[in-house]
C-alpha cells in the first residue's frame, strides 16, 4: 500500500542553505513532512519557519557515525521511517589542489563507511 504524500517523510541533509534549502521547500510544497539536517540549528530553524508543511530540525555532524544513527533514530521515533533521503551534505574548499590540506576531513561526508 502506497503512503499518501502527507505521510511521506523526507530527510534533507545540508538543509540550512543553498540546494538543500531549495529541495526542502519543494518537498514541503508537495506535502512531505521534511526533516532538516545540518550542523547549524539556527539556520535549520530559519528554513523550517519558511516551510508550508511540518518539519523537524536535527543538528548533526554527519561525519560522525553515531550522529547519523541518532538522526535516523530521532526520525523514526518522531514520524516513523524516512521514505526519501536527499543526501546533500557537503563542504568545499576554495584553493589550488596542491595547497589543500583540509580535503580529507570532508571525505566521510561523501562516502559510506564499510
N, CA, C and O atoms as a GROMACS GRO file, in nm:
protein
  456
    1UNK      N    1   0.084  -0.118   0.000
    1UNK     CA    2   0.000   0.000   0.000
    1UNK      C    3   0.088   0.124   0.000
    1UNK      O    4   0.178   0.138   0.084
    2UNK      N    5   0.065   0.212  -0.092
    2UNK     CA    6   0.145   0.333  -0.104
    2UNK      C    7   0.096   0.438  -0.005
    2UNK      O    8  -0.024   0.455   0.016
    3UNK      N    9   0.192   0.509   0.055
    3UNK     CA   10   0.159   0.614   0.150
    3UNK      C   11   0.110   0.739   0.078
    3UNK      O   12   0.153   0.768  -0.033
    4UNK      N   13   0.020   0.811   0.143
    4UNK     CA   14  -0.020   0.942   0.092
    4UNK      C   15   0.101   1.034   0.104
    4UNK      O   16   0.186   1.014   0.191
    5UNK      N   17   0.110   1.134   0.018
    5UNK     CA   18   0.225   1.224   0.022
    5UNK      C   19   0.241   1.285   0.160
    5UNK      O   20   0.353   1.302   0.208
    6UNK      N   21   0.131   1.319   0.227
    6UNK     CA   22   0.138   1.382   0.359
    6UNK      C   23   0.194   1.288   0.465
    6UNK      O   24   0.232   1.333   0.573
    7UNK      N   25   0.200   1.158   0.436
    7UNK     CA   26   0.259   1.060   0.528
    7UNK      C   27   0.404   1.031   0.496
    7UNK      O   28   0.470   0.957   0.568
    8UNK      N   29   0.454   1.088   0.390
    8UNK     CA   30   0.593   1.063   0.349
    8UNK      C   31   0.687   1.154   0.428
    8UNK      O   32   0.659   1.271   0.451
    9UNK      N   33   0.799   1.096   0.466
    9UNK     CA   34   0.898   1.167   0.545
    9UNK      C   35   1.026   1.180   0.463
    9UNK      O   36   1.088   1.080   0.426
   10UNK      N   37   1.064   1.303   0.435
   10UNK     CA   38   1.185   1.329   0.356
   10UNK      C   39   1.293   1.385   0.448
   10UNK      O   40   1.270   1.482   0.520
   11UNK      N   41   1.410   1.322   0.446
   11UNK     CA   42   1.526   1.370   0.520
   11UNK      C   43   1.615   1.444   0.420
   11UNK      O   44   1.657   1.387   0.320
   12UNK      N   45   1.644   1.570   0.449
   12UNK     CA   46   1.728   1.652   0.361
   12UNK      C   47   1.851   1.696   0.439
   12UNK      O   48   1.840   1.774   0.534
   13UNK      N   49   1.968   1.645   0.399
   13UNK     CA   50   2.091   1.689   0.464
   13UNK      C   51   2.142   1.815   0.394
   13UNK      O   52   2.114   1.839   0.277
   14UNK      N   53   2.216   1.894   0.469
   14UNK     CA   54   2.261   2.022   0.414
   14UNK      C   55   2.145   2.116   0.390
   14UNK      O   56   2.148   2.195   0.295
   15UNK      N   57   2.043   2.108   0.474
   15UNK     CA   58   1.917   2.180   0.451
   15UNK      C   59   1.918   2.324   0.498
   15UNK      O   60   1.820   2.396   0.477
   16UNK      N   61   2.025   2.369   0.561
   16UNK     CA   62   2.027   2.504   0.615
   16UNK      C   63   2.049   2.614   0.514
   16UNK      O   64   2.030   2.732   0.544
   17UNK      N   65   2.089   2.575   0.391
   17UNK     CA   66   2.116   2.677   0.290
   17UNK      C   67   2.124   2.614   0.152
   17UNK      O   68   2.126   2.491   0.139
   18UNK      N   69   2.130   2.697   0.051
   18UNK     CA   70   2.157   2.653  -0.086
   18UNK      C   71   2.062   2.548  -0.141
   18UNK      O   72   1.940   2.558  -0.125
   19UNK      N   73   2.120   2.448  -0.206
   19UNK     CA   74   2.042   2.342  -0.271
   19UNK      C   75   1.954   2.268  -0.170
   19UNK      O   76   1.838   2.240  -0.199
   20UNK      N   77   2.008   2.236  -0.054
   20UNK     CA   78   1.930   2.165   0.047
   20UNK      C   79   1.807   2.242   0.090
   20UNK      O   80   1.699   2.186   0.106
   21UNK      N   81   1.824   2.372   0.108
   21UNK     CA   82   1.710   2.458   0.145
   21UNK      C   83   1.606   2.457   0.034
   21UNK      O   84   1.486   2.446   0.062
   22UNK      N   85   1.650   2.470  -0.091
   22UNK     CA   86   1.557   2.472  -0.205
   22UNK      C   87   1.483   2.339  -0.217
   22UNK      O   88   1.362   2.338  -0.242
   23UNK      N   89   1.553   2.229  -0.199
   23UNK     CA   90   1.489   2.097  -0.207
   23UNK      C   91   1.387   2.081  -0.094
   23UNK      O   92   1.278   2.027  -0.115
   24UNK      N   93   1.423   2.126   0.026
   24UNK     CA   94   1.330   2.119   0.139
   24UNK      C   95   1.201   2.196   0.108
   24UNK      O   96   1.092   2.149   0.138
   25UNK      N   97   1.214   2.314   0.047
   25UNK     CA   98   1.097   2.392   0.009
   25UNK      C   99   1.010   2.315  -0.091
   25UNK      O  100   0.888   2.312  -0.079
   26UNK      N  101   1.073   2.253  -0.189
   26UNK     CA  102   0.999   2.180  -0.292
   26UNK      C  103   0.925   2.061  -0.232
   26UNK      O  104   0.809   2.037  -0.264
   27UNK      N  105   0.993   1.987  -0.145
   27UNK     CA  106   0.929   1.871  -0.081
   27UNK      C  107   0.813   1.916   0.008
   27UNK      O  108   0.708   1.852   0.010
   28UNK      N  109   0.833   2.024   0.081
   28UNK     CA  110   0.725   2.076   0.166
   28UNK      C  111   0.605   2.119   0.083
   28UNK      O  112   0.491   2.093   0.120
   29UNK      N  113   0.631   2.184  -0.029
   29UNK     CA  114   0.524   2.229  -0.118
   29UNK      C  115   0.444   2.110  -0.171
   29UNK      O  116   0.324   2.121  -0.193
   30UNK      N  117   0.512   1.997  -0.191
   30UNK     CA  118   0.441   1.879  -0.241
   30UNK      C  119   0.374   1.800  -0.128
   30UNK      O  120   0.312   1.697  -0.154
   31UNK      N  121   0.388   1.848  -0.003
   31UNK     CA  122   0.316   1.787   0.108
   31UNK      C  123   0.396   1.695   0.197
   31UNK      O  124   0.341   1.644   0.295
   32UNK      N  125   0.522   1.672   0.168
   32UNK     CA  126   0.605   1.586   0.254
   32UNK      C  127   0.628   1.652   0.390
   32UNK      O  128   0.632   1.774   0.402
   33UNK      N  129   0.643   1.568   0.492
   33UNK     CA  130   0.699   1.615   0.618
   33UNK      C  131   0.849   1.613   0.597
   33UNK      O  132   0.904   1.514   0.548
   34UNK      N  133   0.917   1.721   0.635
   34UNK     CA  134   1.058   1.736   0.600
   34UNK      C  135   1.146   1.742   0.725
   34UNK      O  136   1.122   1.822   0.815
   35UNK      N  137   1.247   1.656   0.727
   35UNK     CA  138   1.347   1.657   0.833
   35UNK      C  139   1.465   1.737   0.779
   35UNK      O  140   1.530   1.696   0.683
   36UNK      N  141   1.492   1.849   0.843
   36UNK     CA  142   1.600   1.938   0.802
   36UNK      C  143   1.725   1.903   0.883
   36UNK      O  144   1.722   1.906   1.006
   37UNK      N  145   1.832   1.869   0.814
   37UNK     CA  146   1.955   1.825   0.881
   37UNK      C  147   2.071   1.915   0.839
   37UNK      O  148   2.087   1.947   0.722
   38UNK      N  149   2.150   1.954   0.937
   38UNK     CA  150   2.268   2.035   0.912
   38UNK      C  151   2.342   2.057   1.042
   38UNK      O  152   2.298   2.012   1.148
   39UNK      N  153   2.453   2.125   1.036
   39UNK     CA  154   2.532   2.148   1.156
   39UNK      C  155   2.485   2.269   1.236
   39UNK      O  156   2.510   2.276   1.356
   40UNK      N  157   2.417   2.362   1.173
   40UNK     CA  158   2.378   2.488   1.237
   40UNK      C  159   2.226   2.487   1.264
   40UNK      O  160   2.146   2.509   1.174
   41UNK      N  161   2.190   2.462   1.389
   41UNK     CA  162   2.048   2.450   1.426
   41UNK      C  163   1.971   2.579   1.397
   41UNK      O  164   1.854   2.573   1.359
   42UNK      N  165   2.034   2.694   1.416
   42UNK     CA  166   1.967   2.822   1.390
   42UNK      C  167   1.927   2.834   1.243
   42UNK      O  168   1.816   2.877   1.213
   43UNK      N  169   2.017   2.797   1.152
   43UNK     CA  170   1.984   2.801   1.009
   43UNK      C  171   1.869   2.706   0.977
   43UNK      O  172   1.781   2.740   0.898
   44UNK      N  173   1.869   2.589   1.039
   44UNK     CA  174   1.761   2.492   1.016
   44UNK      C  175   1.628   2.548   1.063
   44UNK      O  176   1.527   2.533   0.995
   45UNK      N  177   1.627   2.611   1.179
   45UNK     CA  178   1.503   2.671   1.230
   45UNK      C  179   1.452   2.782   1.138
   45UNK      O  180   1.331   2.796   1.119
   46UNK      N  181   1.544   2.859   1.081
   46UNK     CA  182   1.504   2.965   0.987
   46UNK      C  183   1.436   2.903   0.864
   46UNK      O  184   1.334   2.954   0.818
   47UNK      N  185   1.492   2.795   0.812
   47UNK     CA  186   1.431   2.728   0.696
   47UNK      C  187   1.296   2.669   0.736
   47UNK      O  188   1.199   2.680   0.661
   48UNK      N  189   1.289   2.606   0.852
   48UNK     CA  190   1.164   2.547   0.899
   48UNK      C  191   1.052   2.650   0.905
   48UNK      O  192   0.937   2.620   0.871
   49UNK      N  193   1.085   2.770   0.947
   49UNK     CA  194   0.984   2.877   0.957
   49UNK      C  195   0.930   2.917   0.821
   49UNK      O  196   0.820   2.972   0.811
   50UNK      N  197   1.005   2.890   0.716
   50UNK     CA  198   0.964   2.925   0.580
   50UNK      C  199   0.877   2.818   0.514
   50UNK      O  200   0.809   2.846   0.414
   51UNK      N  201   0.877   2.697   0.568
   51UNK     CA  202   0.812   2.584   0.501
   51UNK      C  203   0.662   2.581   0.522
   51UNK      O  204   0.610   2.632   0.621
   52UNK      N  205   0.594   2.521   0.425
   52UNK     CA  206   0.448   2.513   0.428
   52UNK      C  207   0.398   2.380   0.483
   52UNK      O  208   0.277   2.356   0.485
   53UNK      N  209   0.488   2.293   0.529
   53UNK     CA  210   0.446   2.165   0.586
   53UNK      C  211   0.519   2.143   0.718
   53UNK      O  212   0.604   2.224   0.757
   54UNK      N  213   0.486   2.033   0.785
   54UNK     CA  214   0.553   2.001   0.910
   54UNK      C  215   0.700   1.975   0.885
   54UNK      O  216   0.739   1.918   0.783
   55UNK      N  217   0.782   2.019   0.981
   55UNK     CA  218   0.925   1.995   0.968
   55UNK      C  219   0.984   1.962   1.104
   55UNK      O  220   0.926   1.991   1.209
   56UNK      N  221   1.100   1.902   1.098
   56UNK     CA  222   1.175   1.864   1.217
   56UNK      C  223   1.319   1.904   1.192
   56UNK      O  224   1.376   1.868   1.089
   57UNK      N  225   1.379   1.977   1.285
   57UNK     CA  226   1.518   2.020   1.270
   57UNK      C  227   1.608   1.930   1.353
   57UNK      O  228   1.585   1.910   1.473
   58UNK      N  229   1.711   1.875   1.290
   58UNK     CA  230   1.807   1.791   1.361
   58UNK      C  231   1.947   1.840   1.326
   58UNK      O  232   1.994   1.821   1.214
   59UNK      N  233   2.013   1.902   1.423
   59UNK     CA  234   2.152   1.943   1.404
   59UNK      C  235   2.238   1.819   1.421
   59UNK      O  236   2.227   1.748   1.521
   60UNK      N  237   2.325   1.794   1.324
   60UNK     CA  238   2.410   1.675   1.330
   60UNK      C  239   2.534   1.694   1.246
   60UNK      O  240   2.532   1.761   1.142
   61UNK      N  241   2.643   1.633   1.291
   61UNK     CA  242   2.768   1.626   1.216
   61UNK      C  243   2.770   1.489   1.149
   61UNK      O  244   2.798   1.389   1.215
   62UNK      N  245   2.742   1.485   1.021
   62UNK     CA  246   2.728   1.357   0.951
   62UNK      C  247   2.860   1.286   0.925
   62UNK      O  248   2.861   1.177   0.867
   63UNK      N  249   2.971   1.346   0.966
   63UNK     CA  250   3.099   1.273   0.958
   63UNK      C  251   3.114   1.178   1.076
   63UNK      O  252   3.207   1.097   1.079
   64UNK      N  253   3.025   1.187   1.174
   64UNK     CA  254   3.028   1.103   1.293
   64UNK      C  255   2.918   0.996   1.281
   64UNK      O  256   2.800   1.029   1.282
   65UNK      N  257   2.956   0.868   1.269
   65UNK     CA  258   2.856   0.762   1.253
   65UNK      C  259   2.752   0.758   1.365
   65UNK      O  260   2.636   0.724   1.341
   66UNK      N  261   2.791   0.794   1.487
   66UNK     CA  262   2.693   0.797   1.596
   66UNK      C  263   2.588   0.905   1.574
   66UNK      O  264   2.472   0.887   1.612
   67UNK      N  265   2.628   1.016   1.514
   67UNK     CA  266   2.534   1.123   1.484
   67UNK      C  267   2.434   1.079   1.376
   67UNK      O  268   2.317   1.115   1.381
   68UNK      N  269   2.482   1.002   1.279
   68UNK     CA  270   2.393   0.950   1.174
   68UNK      C  271   2.289   0.857   1.235
   68UNK      O  272   2.171   0.866   1.203
   69UNK      N  273   2.334   0.770   1.324
   69UNK     CA  274   2.240   0.679   1.392
   69UNK      C  275   2.140   0.757   1.476
   69UNK      O  276   2.021   0.725   1.477
   70UNK      N  277   2.188   0.861   1.546
   70UNK     CA  278   2.098   0.945   1.626
   70UNK      C  279   1.995   1.013   1.538
   70UNK      O  280   1.878   1.022   1.573
   71UNK      N  281   2.038   1.063   1.422
   71UNK     CA  282   1.948   1.128   1.328
   71UNK      C  283   1.833   1.036   1.290
   71UNK      O  284   1.716   1.072   1.304
   72UNK      N  285   1.867   0.917   1.242
   72UNK     CA  286   1.761   0.828   1.194
   72UNK      C  287   1.677   0.770   1.307
   72UNK      O  288   1.560   0.739   1.287
   73UNK      N  289   1.735   0.756   1.426
   73UNK     CA  290   1.656   0.715   1.542
   73UNK      C  291   1.554   0.823   1.577
   73UNK      O  292   1.439   0.793   1.608
   74UNK      N  293   1.598   0.949   1.572
   74UNK     CA  294   1.508   1.061   1.600
   74UNK      C  295   1.394   1.067   1.499
   74UNK      O  296   1.279   1.088   1.537
   75UNK      N  297   1.426   1.048   1.372
   75UNK     CA  298   1.324   1.048   1.268
   75UNK      C  299   1.222   0.937   1.294
   75UNK      O  300   1.101   0.962   1.292
   76UNK      N  301   1.271   0.816   1.317
   76UNK     CA  302   1.182   0.701   1.340
   76UNK      C  303   1.093   0.722   1.462
   76UNK      O  304   0.974   0.693   1.457
   77UNK      N  305   1.151   0.774   1.570
   77UNK     CA  306   1.075   0.796   1.693
   77UNK      C  307   0.969   0.905   1.675
   77UNK      O  308   0.863   0.900   1.736
   78UNK      N  309   0.999   1.004   1.591
   78UNK     CA  310   0.909   1.117   1.572
   78UNK      C  311   0.801   1.089   1.468
   78UNK      O  312   0.683   1.112   1.494
   79UNK      N  313   0.841   1.039   1.351
   79UNK     CA  314   0.747   1.025   1.239
   79UNK      C  315   0.749   0.888   1.172
   79UNK      O  316   0.678   0.868   1.073
   80UNK      N  317   0.826   0.795   1.222
   80UNK     CA  318   0.838   0.666   1.154
   80UNK      C  319   0.952   0.671   1.053
   80UNK      O  320   1.028   0.768   1.050
   81UNK      N  321   0.964   0.568   0.972
   81UNK     CA  322   1.078   0.560   0.880
   81UNK      C  323   1.076   0.666   0.770
   81UNK      O  324   0.970   0.707   0.722
   82UNK      N  325   1.195   0.708   0.734
   82UNK     CA  326   1.208   0.802   0.623
   82UNK      C  327   1.173   0.731   0.492
   82UNK      O  328   1.210   0.615   0.472
   83UNK      N  329   1.102   0.800   0.406
   83UNK     CA  330   1.070   0.744   0.275
   83UNK      C  331   1.157   0.802   0.165
   83UNK      O  332   1.168   0.745   0.057
   84UNK      N  333   1.220   0.916   0.194
   84UNK     CA  334   1.306   0.983   0.097
   84UNK      C  335   1.428   1.037   0.169
   84UNK      O  336   1.419   1.093   0.278
   85UNK      N  337   1.544   1.019   0.106
   85UNK     CA  338   1.668   1.077   0.157
   85UNK      C  339   1.732   1.160   0.048
   85UNK      O  340   1.761   1.110  -0.061
   86UNK      N  341   1.754   1.288   0.078
   86UNK     CA  342   1.828   1.376  -0.013
   86UNK      C  343   1.964   1.399   0.054
   86UNK      O  344   1.976   1.479   0.147
   87UNK      N  345   2.065   1.327   0.006
   87UNK     CA  346   2.199   1.333   0.065
   87UNK      C  347   2.276   1.450   0.003
   87UNK      O  348   2.354   1.433  -0.091
   88UNK      N  349   2.252   1.568   0.058
   88UNK     CA  350   2.306   1.692   0.002
   88UNK      C  351   2.418   1.752   0.087
   88UNK      O  352   2.476   1.853   0.047
   89UNK      N  353   2.448   1.693   0.202
   89UNK     CA  354   2.552   1.750   0.289
   89UNK      C  355   2.686   1.748   0.218
   89UNK      O  356   2.716   1.657   0.142
   90UNK      N  357   2.763   1.849   0.244
   90UNK     CA  358   2.895   1.854   0.184
   90UNK      C  359   2.969   1.977   0.229
   90UNK      O  360   2.918   2.059   0.306
   91UNK      N  361   3.087   1.988   0.181
   91UNK     CA  362   3.170   2.103   0.212
   91UNK      C  363   3.256   2.134   0.091
   91UNK      O  364   3.269   2.051   0.001
   92UNK      N  365   3.314   2.251   0.089
   92UNK     CA  366   3.400   2.286  -0.022
   92UNK      C  367   3.519   2.366   0.028
   92UNK      O  368   3.513   2.431   0.133
   93UNK      N  369   3.624   2.362  -0.048
   93UNK     CA  370   3.744   2.438  -0.017
   93UNK      C  371   3.785   2.510  -0.144
   93UNK      O  372   3.797   2.449  -0.250
   94UNK      N  373   3.807   2.640  -0.134
   94UNK     CA  374   3.848   2.719  -0.250
   94UNK      C  375   3.997   2.748  -0.240
   94UNK      O  376   4.040   2.843  -0.175
   95UNK      N  377   4.076   2.664  -0.306
   95UNK     CA  378   4.222   2.680  -0.307
   95UNK      C  379   4.279   2.588  -0.413
   95UNK      O  380   4.214   2.491  -0.452
   96UNK      N  381   4.399   2.616  -0.460
   96UNK     CA  382   4.463   2.522  -0.551
   96UNK      C  383   4.480   2.386  -0.483
   96UNK      O  384   4.509   2.380  -0.364
   97UNK      N  385   4.461   2.280  -0.559
   97UNK     CA  386   4.466   2.145  -0.503
   97UNK      C  387   4.594   2.121  -0.426
   97UNK      O  388   4.592   2.057  -0.320
   98UNK      N  389   4.705   2.170  -0.474
   98UNK     CA  390   4.834   2.149  -0.407
   98UNK      C  391   4.839   2.212  -0.268
   98UNK      O  392   4.921   2.173  -0.185
   99UNK      N  393   4.751   2.308  -0.242
   99UNK     CA  394   4.750   2.376  -0.113
   99UNK      C  395   4.642   2.324  -0.017
   99UNK      O  396   4.635   2.369   0.097
  100UNK      N  397   4.562   2.232  -0.061
  100UNK     CA  398   4.450   2.185   0.021
  100UNK      C  399   4.498   2.075   0.115
  100UNK      O  400   4.536   1.966   0.072
  101UNK      N  401   4.496   2.105   0.244
  101UNK     CA  402   4.528   2.002   0.343
  101UNK      C  403   4.404   1.968   0.427
  101UNK      O  404   4.411   1.890   0.521
  102UNK      N  405   4.290   2.030   0.390
  102UNK     CA  406   4.166   2.005   0.463
  102UNK      C  407   4.070   1.917   0.384
  102UNK      O  408   3.954   1.902   0.422
  103UNK      N  409   4.116   1.858   0.274
  103UNK     CA  410   4.027   1.778   0.190
  103UNK      C  411   3.985   1.650   0.260
  103UNK      O  412   3.868   1.611   0.251
  104UNK      N  413   4.074   1.584   0.328
  104UNK     CA  414   4.041   1.455   0.389
  104UNK      C  415   3.929   1.461   0.492
  104UNK      O  416   3.849   1.368   0.496
  105UNK      N  417   3.917   1.566   0.575
  105UNK     CA  418   3.803   1.568   0.667
  105UNK      C  419   3.667   1.568   0.598
  105UNK      O  420   3.569   1.525   0.658
  106UNK      N  421   3.658   1.613   0.473
  106UNK     CA  422   3.531   1.614   0.401
  106UNK      C  423   3.495   1.477   0.348
  106UNK      O  424   3.378   1.451   0.319
  107UNK      N  425   3.590   1.389   0.334
  107UNK     CA  426   3.568   1.259   0.274
  107UNK      C  427   3.457   1.178   0.343
  107UNK      O  428   3.373   1.121   0.273
  108UNK      N  429   3.451   1.171   0.478
  108UNK     CA  430   3.344   1.091   0.541
  108UNK      C  431   3.203   1.138   0.509
  108UNK      O  432   3.111   1.057   0.511
  109UNK      N  433   3.184   1.266   0.480
  109UNK     CA  434   3.051   1.317   0.448
  109UNK      C  435   3.003   1.256   0.315
  109UNK      O  436   2.884   1.232   0.296
  110UNK      N  437   3.096   1.232   0.226
  110UNK     CA  438   3.063   1.189   0.091
  110UNK      C  439   3.091   1.043   0.064
  110UNK      O  440   3.095   1.002  -0.052
  111UNK      N  441   3.110   0.964   0.166
  111UNK     CA  442   3.136   0.822   0.146
  111UNK      C  443   3.061   0.739   0.249
  111UNK      O  444   3.015   0.790   0.350
  112UNK      N  445   3.051   0.612   0.220
  112UNK     CA  446   2.981   0.520   0.309
  112UNK      C  447   3.083   0.438   0.384
  112UNK      O  448   3.167   0.374   0.321
  113UNK      N  449   3.081   0.437   0.518
  113UNK     CA  450   3.178   0.357   0.593
  113UNK      C  451   3.154   0.208   0.569
  113UNK      O  452   3.040   0.164   0.551
  114UNK      N  453   3.262   0.131   0.569
  114UNK     CA  454   3.249  -0.014   0.549
  114UNK      C  455   3.275  -0.089   0.676
  114UNK      O  456   3.268  -0.212   0.678
   0.00000   0.00000   0.00000
